[in-house]
């Protein structure tokens, strides 16, 4: 696996210390402190209407039904109760904390596919466990306390009764053997031969995917002929699909062994197929779902009905930002028009206003519905992912209405406003890049001279999310160079919203869209310096 990684840091640093008992504790000090320090290069940003203070925004967010629910859920998580969630550090399932025998060490970014398998299994079997969040290697340093236990630094790691184990397959088999009374059984020994055959198939599929994406194509004098690597990959998908159809025809159940629940082999497949789905659409223009592989569709639908899987699933953007750094450079099919459409959609074009409008200052604002390789088509208003015919639809089990999605995003921002403003100011700060991940910046230092203006812009976005109003301000009165600086701060934050780590997919799309509006007002297309995507 590659040693460098793109990451989405947004809340990784910011939410570690945030406590959501209620947002009121974060209300009073931040805005005052920004203006008490002096020395800022602030400009007078003229908004179309008075922008609420953080105190007002926090109060408004807490009073929404979504805010009340999120506060209640956070309180439940502290007691080891409630639904699975990326922020959980204790899961009890009715047991006492003193009886917990298991600690799972998983990646803080909630992206590692090997951690995801073990995480889902512990939830499915309802085994009480504690969680410690550890950086993946390229996200930042691992704590000495973890390296003392696991010198290799490998994730996931599982501690059971004081003994440490690594390797996801070993861990999953161990869990099933040590907790036989916690059903369902994930490794039925009587079917070990069938499981081994399916495991070999998964390894072949994974290898074919790696060759398709991460190996340069050989010079082909017959360029009109199909790519043999893609033919091999699709042929293996045909085999996977046939296995799933056979199990369904014989049992009426969607999983590989015909069981009503996933087993170890389903977990081995699903975390990689989830990443294959995103990457094949984005870099090859190949849809794995809503296509010819109906058994695969049905199997993924069955997973998405399960709370344990939904809590761990990433969106395409999060995968696309993590896959090349983790696995290596990707070789996209740039001549394929489907690839260009998918890049435009998934890579942020969906963050744009669909057509344009006249702002309150008499300026005509036109944001193209397509901004290829810059900010993709799916981060627009209204968020287009509710349409099932787009490159990445929000599927039924994940759908929440537009207001709920906006309010979730607003609550997440308001609950940690001070940290997020500082985080966004990294856009113009120092980036020493001591770690290989270009978007991780764990050692980046914010330029706090920009904090007052960035604070105002993020409050505009938060107010817009709460009220469903497009943020507006007179950017033309701001010097061009200053607009570019503030645009970098807004985009820095926008580009680091990760799913599921930070919020749900619908909420993330709305937050990206509202921040994207600000970025486009500050820096219209003709002023953009650096293309966002790198095909």
C-alpha positions as CSV (number, residue, x, y, z in Angstrom):
1,X,0.0,0.0,0.0
2,X,1.3,3.5,-0.8
3,X,3.0,5.4,1.9
4,X,1.4,8.8,1.2
5,X,-2.3,9.8,1.4
6,X,-4.7,12.5,0.5
7,X,-6.9,13.1,3.5
8,X,-9.8,15.2,4.5
9,X,-8.9,16.8,7.8
10,X,-11.9,19.1,8.5
11,X,-13.0,17.8,11.9
12,X,-10.1,15.4,12.4
13,X,-8.2,18.1,14.3
14,X,-11.1,20.4,15.1
15,X,-13.5,18.0,16.7
16,X,-11.1,16.0,18.8
17,X,-11.6,18.4,21.7
18,X,-15.1,19.5,21.0
19,X,-17.7,18.4,23.5
20,X,-21.3,18.5,22.4
21,X,-23.1,18.6,25.7
22,X,-24.9,21.6,24.4
23,X,-23.3,24.3,22.3
24,X,-23.8,27.1,24.8
25,X,-20.3,26.9,26.2
26,X,-18.8,27.9,22.9
27,X,-20.8,31.1,22.6
28,X,-19.2,34.1,24.1
29,X,-15.5,34.3,24.0
30,X,-14.4,33.7,20.4
31,X,-15.8,36.7,18.5
32,X,-14.5,39.1,21.2
33,X,-11.1,37.5,21.2
34,X,-10.6,38.0,17.5
35,X,-10.9,41.8,17.7
36,X,-9.0,42.2,20.9
37,X,-5.6,41.0,19.5
38,X,-5.1,43.7,16.8
39,X,-2.8,43.5,13.9
40,X,-5.2,41.9,11.4
41,X,-5.4,42.7,7.7
42,X,-9.2,42.8,7.8
43,X,-11.3,44.4,5.1
44,X,-14.8,45.7,5.4
45,X,-17.0,42.9,3.9
46,X,-20.4,44.4,3.1
47,X,-23.0,41.7,3.7
48,X,-26.5,42.1,2.3
49,X,-28.0,41.9,5.8
50,X,-26.7,41.7,9.3
51,X,-24.8,38.6,10.0
52,X,-25.7,36.8,13.2
53,X,-23.1,36.4,16.0
54,X,-21.9,32.9,17.0
55,X,-24.0,33.3,20.1
56,X,-27.1,33.8,18.0
57,X,-26.2,31.0,15.6
58,X,-25.4,28.5,18.4
59,X,-28.8,29.3,20.0
60,X,-30.6,28.9,16.7
61,X,-28.8,25.6,15.9
62,X,-29.6,24.2,19.3
63,X,-33.3,24.9,18.9
64,X,-33.8,23.0,15.7
65,X,-35.1,19.5,15.9
66,X,-31.9,18.3,14.4
67,X,-29.8,20.1,17.0
68,X,-31.8,18.7,19.8
69,X,-31.4,15.2,18.4
70,X,-27.7,15.6,17.9
71,X,-27.2,16.8,21.5
72,X,-29.2,13.8,22.8
73,X,-27.2,11.4,20.7
74,X,-23.9,12.8,21.9
75,X,-25.1,12.4,25.5
76,X,-26.0,8.8,24.8
77,X,-22.7,8.0,23.2
78,X,-20.8,9.1,26.3
79,X,-22.6,6.4,28.2
80,X,-21.9,3.8,25.5
81,X,-25.4,3.8,24.2
82,X,-27.2,4.7,21.0
83,X,-26.4,4.1,17.3
84,X,-23.0,3.4,15.9
85,X,-21.1,6.6,15.2
86,X,-17.6,7.7,14.2
87,X,-17.3,9.8,17.3
88,X,-18.1,6.9,19.7
89,X,-15.3,5.8,22.1
90,X,-17.4,3.3,24.1
91,X,-20.0,0.8,23.0
92,X,-21.7,-1.2,25.7
93,X,-24.9,-2.9,24.3
94,X,-26.3,-3.1,27.8
95,X,-23.1,-4.4,29.5
96,X,-21.2,-2.6,32.3
97,X,-18.1,-0.7,31.3
98,X,-16.1,-2.8,33.8
99,X,-16.9,-5.9,31.8
100,X,-15.5,-4.6,28.5
101,X,-12.7,-6.9,27.3
102,X,-12.1,-5.4,23.8
103,X,-10.4,-2.2,22.6
104,X,-10.4,-1.4,18.9
105,X,-7.7,0.9,17.6
106,X,-8.9,2.3,14.3
107,X,-8.1,5.3,12.1
108,X,-9.2,8.7,13.2
109,X,-10.3,9.6,9.7
110,X,-12.9,6.7,9.6
111,X,-11.6,5.7,6.1
112,X,-9.4,2.7,6.5
113,X,-11.1,-0.3,4.8
114,X,-9.5,-2.8,7.1
115,X,-10.6,-1.0,10.2
116,X,-14.1,-0.7,8.7
117,X,-14.5,-4.5,8.5
118,X,-13.7,-5.1,12.1
119,X,-15.8,-2.1,13.2
120,X,-18.9,-3.4,11.4
121,X,-18.4,-6.9,12.8
122,X,-18.2,-5.7,16.4
123,X,-21.4,-3.7,15.9
124,X,-23.2,-6.6,14.2
125,X,-22.3,-9.0,17.0
126,X,-22.9,-6.4,19.7
127,X,-19.7,-7.1,21.5
128,X,-18.9,-4.4,24.1
129,X,-15.8,-2.5,23.1
130,X,-13.8,0.7,23.5
131,X,-12.4,2.7,20.6
132,X,-9.2,4.6,20.4
133,X,-8.7,6.8,17.3
134,X,-5.2,6.7,15.8
135,X,-3.7,8.5,12.8
136,X,-3.0,6.5,9.7
137,X,0.7,6.9,8.9
138,X,0.3,9.8,6.5
139,X,-2.2,11.7,8.5
140,X,0.2,12.6,11.3
141,X,2.2,11.0,14.1
142,X,0.9,8.1,16.0
143,X,1.0,8.4,19.8
144,X,3.9,6.8,21.6
145,X,1.4,4.9,23.9
146,X,0.1,3.1,20.7
147,X,3.5,2.4,19.2
148,X,4.7,0.9,22.5
149,X,1.9,-1.6,22.1
150,X,2.0,-2.0,18.3
151,X,5.6,-1.1,17.2
152,X,4.6,-1.6,13.5
153,X,1.9,1.1,13.9
154,X,-0.5,-1.1,11.8
155,X,-4.2,-0.5,11.9
156,X,-6.6,-1.9,12.8
157,X,-5.3,-3.3,16.1
158,X,-7.5,-5.1,18.6
159,X,-6.7,-5.6,22.3
160,X,-8.5,-8.5,23.9
161,X,-7.9,-9.4,27.5
162,X,-4.6,-7.5,27.4
163,X,-3.3,-9.2,24.2
164,X,-2.8,-7.2,21.0
165,X,-3.7,-8.5,17.5
166,X,-3.3,-7.0,14.0
167,X,-4.5,-8.0,10.5
168,X,-8.2,-7.6,9.9
169,X,-8.9,-11.3,8.9
170,X,-7.1,-12.6,11.9
171,X,-9.0,-10.2,14.2
172,X,-12.4,-11.1,12.7
173,X,-11.8,-14.8,13.1
174,X,-10.6,-14.2,16.6
175,X,-13.7,-12.3,17.5
176,X,-16.0,-15.0,16.2
177,X,-14.0,-17.7,18.2
178,X,-13.8,-15.8,21.5
179,X,-17.4,-14.6,21.5
180,X,-19.5,-17.6,20.3
181,X,-22.6,-16.5,22.2
182,X,-22.7,-13.2,20.4
183,X,-24.7,-13.9,17.3
184,X,-24.6,-14.0,14.3
185,X,-21.7,-16.3,13.5
186,X,-19.4,-14.7,10.9
187,X,-17.2,-17.7,10.2
188,X,-19.2,-20.9,10.0
189,X,-16.5,-23.6,10.1
190,X,-18.6,-26.1,8.2
191,X,-18.4,-23.8,5.2
192,X,-14.7,-23.0,5.4
193,X,-13.9,-24.4,2.0
194,X,-16.5,-22.2,0.3
195,X,-15.3,-19.2,2.3
196,X,-11.7,-19.9,1.1
197,X,-12.8,-20.0,-2.5
198,X,-14.7,-16.7,-2.2
199,X,-11.7,-15.2,-0.4
200,X,-9.5,-16.2,-3.3
201,X,-12.0,-14.6,-5.7
202,X,-12.0,-11.3,-3.7
203,X,-8.2,-11.2,-3.8
204,X,-8.3,-11.7,-7.6
205,X,-10.8,-8.9,-7.9
206,X,-8.8,-6.6,-5.7
207,X,-5.6,-7.3,-7.8
208,X,-7.5,-6.7,-11.0
209,X,-8.8,-3.4,-9.7
210,X,-5.2,-2.4,-8.7
211,X,-3.9,-3.2,-12.1
212,X,-6.8,-1.3,-13.8
213,X,-6.3,1.9,-11.7
214,X,-2.6,2.0,-10.6
215,X,-0.6,0.5,-13.4
216,X,0.1,2.6,-16.5
217,X,-1.5,1.2,-19.7
218,X,0.8,-0.5,-22.1
219,X,1.3,1.2,-25.5
220,X,-1.4,-0.2,-27.7
221,X,-1.2,0.2,-31.4
222,X,-4.8,-1.0,-31.6
223,X,-6.2,1.8,-29.4
224,X,-9.7,1.1,-30.7
225,X,-9.6,-2.3,-28.9
226,X,-11.0,-2.6,-25.3
227,X,-8.6,-2.4,-22.4
228,X,-7.7,-5.9,-21.5
229,X,-7.3,-4.9,-17.8
230,X,-10.8,-3.6,-17.7
231,X,-12.1,-6.7,-19.4
232,X,-10.4,-8.8,-16.7
233,X,-11.9,-6.7,-13.9
234,X,-15.4,-6.8,-15.4
235,X,-15.0,-10.6,-16.0
236,X,-14.3,-11.1,-12.3
237,X,-17.3,-8.9,-11.4
238,X,-19.4,-11.1,-13.6
239,X,-18.2,-14.1,-11.4
240,X,-18.9,-12.2,-8.2
241,X,-22.4,-11.3,-9.5
242,X,-23.1,-14.9,-10.5
243,X,-22.1,-16.1,-7.0
244,X,-24.5,-13.6,-5.4
245,X,-27.3,-14.5,-7.8
246,X,-26.9,-18.2,-7.1
247,X,-27.1,-17.6,-3.3
248,X,-30.2,-15.4,-3.7
249,X,-31.9,-17.9,-6.0
250,X,-31.3,-20.8,-3.5
251,X,-32.1,-19.0,-0.3
252,X,-33.8,-15.7,-1.0
253,X,-31.0,-13.9,0.9
254,X,-28.6,-11.4,-0.7
255,X,-25.3,-12.3,1.1
256,X,-22.6,-14.7,-0.3
257,X,-23.4,-17.7,1.9
258,X,-27.2,-17.2,1.6
259,X,-27.5,-16.1,5.2
260,X,-29.9,-13.4,6.3
261,X,-26.9,-11.4,7.7
262,X,-23.4,-10.7,6.4
263,X,-20.5,-13.1,7.2
264,X,-16.8,-12.6,7.3
265,X,-16.5,-13.0,3.5
266,X,-19.1,-10.3,2.9
267,X,-17.1,-7.9,5.0
268,X,-13.9,-8.9,3.2
269,X,-15.6,-7.9,-0.1
270,X,-17.7,-4.9,0.8
271,X,-15.1,-2.4,2.1
272,X,-13.1,-2.8,-1.1
273,X,-16.1,-2.9,-3.5
274,X,-17.2,0.4,-1.8
275,X,-13.9,2.0,-2.9
276,X,-14.0,0.3,-6.3
277,X,-17.5,1.8,-6.9
278,X,-16.2,5.3,-6.3
279,X,-12.9,5.0,-8.1
280,X,-14.2,3.1,-11.2
281,X,-16.9,5.8,-11.8
282,X,-14.4,8.7,-11.3
283,X,-11.4,7.5,-13.1
284,X,-12.8,4.9,-15.6
285,X,-16.4,6.1,-16.2
286,X,-17.6,2.6,-15.2
287,X,-20.7,2.3,-13.0
288,X,-20.7,-0.8,-10.8
289,X,-24.3,-0.1,-9.6
290,X,-27.5,0.4,-11.5
291,X,-25.8,-1.5,-14.2
292,X,-25.7,-5.1,-15.4
293,X,-24.6,-6.6,-12.1
294,X,-28.0,-7.0,-10.4
295,X,-26.7,-9.4,-7.8
296,X,-24.1,-6.9,-6.7
297,X,-26.8,-4.2,-6.6
298,X,-29.0,-6.3,-4.4
299,X,-26.0,-7.2,-2.1
300,X,-25.0,-3.6,-1.6
301,X,-28.7,-2.6,-1.0
302,X,-28.8,-5.2,1.7
303,X,-25.7,-3.8,3.4
304,X,-27.1,-0.3,3.2
305,X,-30.2,-1.4,5.1
306,X,-27.9,-2.2,8.1
307,X,-27.1,0.5,10.6
308,X,-23.6,-0.9,11.2
309,X,-22.7,-0.3,7.6
310,X,-24.3,3.0,7.1
311,X,-22.4,4.5,10.0
312,X,-19.1,3.6,8.3
313,X,-19.7,4.3,4.7
314,X,-17.9,7.1,2.9
315,X,-19.1,9.2,0.0
316,X,-17.3,9.2,-3.4
317,X,-15.4,12.4,-2.8
318,X,-13.9,11.1,0.5
319,X,-12.8,8.0,-1.3
320,X,-11.4,9.8,-4.3
321,X,-9.3,12.1,-2.0
322,X,-8.0,9.1,-0.1
323,X,-7.4,6.4,-2.7
324,X,-4.4,7.8,-4.7
325,X,-2.3,8.6,-1.7
326,X,-3.1,5.3,0.0
327,X,-2.6,3.1,-3.1
328,X,-0.5,5.1,-5.5
329,X,-0.9,7.2,-8.6
330,X,-4.0,6.6,-10.7
331,X,-4.1,6.4,-14.5
332,X,-7.5,7.8,-15.5
333,X,-9.2,7.2,-18.9
334,X,-9.1,10.9,-19.8
335,X,-10.5,10.3,-23.3
336,X,-13.6,8.7,-21.9
337,X,-16.5,11.3,-21.8
338,X,-18.0,9.5,-18.9
339,X,-14.8,10.1,-16.9
340,X,-15.0,13.8,-17.6
341,X,-18.6,14.0,-16.6
342,X,-17.9,12.0,-13.4
343,X,-14.9,14.1,-12.4
344,X,-17.0,17.3,-13.0
345,X,-19.8,16.0,-10.8
346,X,-18.0,14.2,-8.0
347,X,-15.0,16.5,-7.8
348,X,-17.1,19.4,-6.6
349,X,-19.0,20.8,-9.7
350,X,-22.1,19.9,-7.7
351,X,-21.2,22.7,-5.3
352,X,-22.2,25.5,-7.7
353,X,-25.4,27.6,-8.0
354,X,-27.2,26.1,-11.0
355,X,-27.5,29.3,-13.1
356,X,-27.0,32.6,-11.4
357,X,-28.8,35.5,-9.8
358,X,-28.6,39.2,-9.2
359,X,-27.3,40.0,-5.8
360,X,-28.6,42.7,-3.4
361,X,-25.8,45.0,-4.6
362,X,-26.9,45.0,-8.3
363,X,-24.2,42.6,-9.5
364,X,-25.1,39.8,-11.8
365,X,-23.6,36.6,-10.4
366,X,-23.4,33.8,-12.9
367,X,-22.0,30.5,-11.7
368,X,-21.7,27.9,-14.5
369,X,-23.5,24.6,-13.8
370,X,-20.3,23.0,-15.0
371,X,-16.8,24.0,-13.8
372,X,-14.7,21.1,-15.1
373,X,-11.8,20.1,-13.0
374,X,-12.4,23.0,-10.6
375,X,-15.4,22.7,-8.3
376,X,-17.6,19.9,-9.4
377,X,-21.2,19.8,-10.4
378,X,-22.6,18.0,-7.3
379,X,-21.9,20.8,-4.8
380,X,-24.7,23.1,-6.0
381,X,-28.0,24.2,-4.8
382,X,-30.3,22.5,-4.9
383,X,-28.1,19.5,-4.1
384,X,-28.5,17.2,-7.2
385,X,-27.6,13.9,-5.5
386,X,-31.3,13.2,-4.7
387,X,-31.7,12.4,-8.4
388,X,-31.2,8.7,-8.9
389,X,-29.8,9.2,-12.4
390,X,-26.7,11.2,-11.3
391,X,-23.2,9.8,-11.0
392,X,-23.6,9.5,-7.2
393,X,-27.2,9.4,-6.0
394,X,-28.0,9.6,-2.3
395,X,-29.7,6.2,-1.9
396,X,-32.9,5.8,0.1
397,X,-31.4,4.5,3.4
398,X,-29.2,7.7,3.6
399,X,-31.8,10.2,2.5
400,X,-32.8,13.0,4.8
401,X,-34.8,16.1,3.7
402,X,-33.0,19.2,2.6
403,X,-33.8,21.2,5.8
404,X,-32.5,18.4,8.0
405,X,-29.3,18.2,6.0
406,X,-28.7,21.9,6.3
407,X,-29.4,22.0,10.0
408,X,-27.0,19.1,10.6
409,X,-24.2,20.9,8.8
410,X,-24.9,24.2,10.6
411,X,-24.9,22.5,14.0
412,X,-21.6,20.9,13.3
413,X,-20.1,24.2,12.4
414,X,-21.6,26.2,15.2
415,X,-20.6,23.6,17.8
416,X,-16.9,24.1,17.0
417,X,-16.7,27.6,15.4
418,X,-13.5,28.8,17.0
419,X,-11.5,25.7,15.8
420,X,-13.0,25.8,12.4
421,X,-12.2,29.4,11.8
422,X,-8.6,28.8,12.8
423,X,-8.6,25.7,10.6
424,X,-9.8,27.6,7.6
425,X,-7.0,30.1,8.1
426,X,-4.5,27.4,7.2
427,X,-5.5,28.3,3.6
428,X,-3.1,31.2,3.8
429,X,-0.9,29.9,6.5
430,X,2.4,28.0,6.6
431,X,2.3,24.4,5.2
432,X,5.6,22.6,6.1
433,X,4.3,19.3,4.7
434,X,6.2,17.1,7.0
435,X,3.7,14.4,6.1
436,X,3.2,13.2,2.6
437,X,-0.5,13.8,2.4
438,X,-1.0,17.0,0.4
439,X,-4.3,17.8,2.0
440,X,-3.5,16.6,5.5
441,X,-1.3,19.4,6.7
442,X,-1.1,18.1,10.3
443,X,1.7,20.6,11.0
444,X,0.2,23.5,9.0
445,X,-0.1,26.7,10.9
446,X,-3.0,29.1,10.4
447,X,-2.5,32.7,9.4
448,X,-4.7,34.2,12.2
449,X,-4.5,37.7,10.6
450,X,-7.2,36.4,8.3
451,X,-9.4,35.2,11.2
452,X,-11.9,38.2,11.5
453,X,-12.8,38.0,7.8
454,X,-12.9,34.2,7.7
455,X,-15.0,34.2,10.8
456,X,-17.5,36.5,9.1
457,X,-17.7,34.4,6.0
458,X,-18.2,31.2,7.9
459,X,-21.0,32.8,9.9
460,X,-22.6,33.8,6.6
461,X,-22.5,30.2,5.5
462,X,-23.8,28.9,8.8
463,X,-26.7,31.4,8.8
464,X,-27.5,30.4,5.2
465,X,-27.5,26.7,6.2
466,X,-29.9,27.3,9.1
467,X,-32.3,29.5,7.2
468,X,-32.0,28.2,3.6
469,X,-30.7,31.5,2.3
470,X,-27.9,32.0,-0.2
471,X,-25.1,34.0,1.4
472,X,-24.5,37.4,-0.3
473,X,-21.9,40.1,0.1
474,X,-20.3,42.7,-2.1
475,X,-17.0,41.1,-3.1
476,X,-16.4,43.7,-5.8
477,X,-15.5,46.2,-3.0
478,X,-12.6,43.9,-1.8
479,X,-9.2,44.1,-3.5
480,X,-8.6,41.3,-5.9
481,X,-5.6,39.9,-4.1
482,X,-7.5,39.9,-0.8
483,X,-10.4,38.1,-2.4
484,X,-8.0,35.3,-3.5
485,X,-6.6,35.0,0.0
486,X,-10.0,34.7,1.6
487,X,-11.1,32.3,-1.2
488,X,-8.2,30.0,-0.4
489,X,-9.3,29.9,3.3
490,X,-12.9,29.1,2.3
491,X,-11.9,26.4,-0.1
492,X,-9.4,24.9,2.4
493,X,-12.3,24.2,4.7
494,X,-14.7,23.2,2.0
495,X,-12.3,20.6,0.6
496,X,-11.8,18.9,3.9
497,X,-15.4,17.9,4.8
498,X,-15.3,14.1,5.1
499,X,-18.0,11.4,5.2
500,X,-18.8,9.7,7.6
501,X,-16.2,11.2,9.9
502,X,-17.7,14.8,10.0
503,X,-21.3,14.4,9.1
504,X,-23.8,12.5,6.9
505,X,-23.5,12.6,3.1
506,X,-26.5,14.9,2.5
507,X,-25.2,17.3,5.2
508,X,-21.7,17.3,3.7
509,X,-23.1,18.1,0.3
510,X,-25.0,21.1,1.7
511,X,-22.0,22.4,3.7
512,X,-19.8,22.1,0.6
513,X,-22.4,23.9,-1.5
514,X,-22.7,26.9,0.9
515,X,-19.0,27.3,1.3
516,X,-18.7,26.9,-2.5
517,X,-21.0,29.8,-3.0
518,X,-18.8,32.0,-0.9
519,X,-15.7,30.8,-2.7
520,X,-17.2,31.6,-6.1
521,X,-18.3,35.1,-5.0
522,X,-14.8,35.8,-3.8
523,X,-13.0,34.2,-6.7
524,X,-15.1,33.8,-9.9
525,X,-14.0,31.3,-12.5
526,X,-11.8,33.8,-14.4
527,X,-9.8,34.6,-11.2
528,X,-9.1,30.9,-10.2
529,X,-5.3,30.3,-10.1
530,X,-5.0,26.5,-9.6
531,X,-7.3,23.8,-11.0
532,X,-8.8,21.7,-8.3
533,X,-8.5,18.3,-9.9
534,X,-5.4,16.7,-11.4
535,X,-6.2,14.5,-14.3
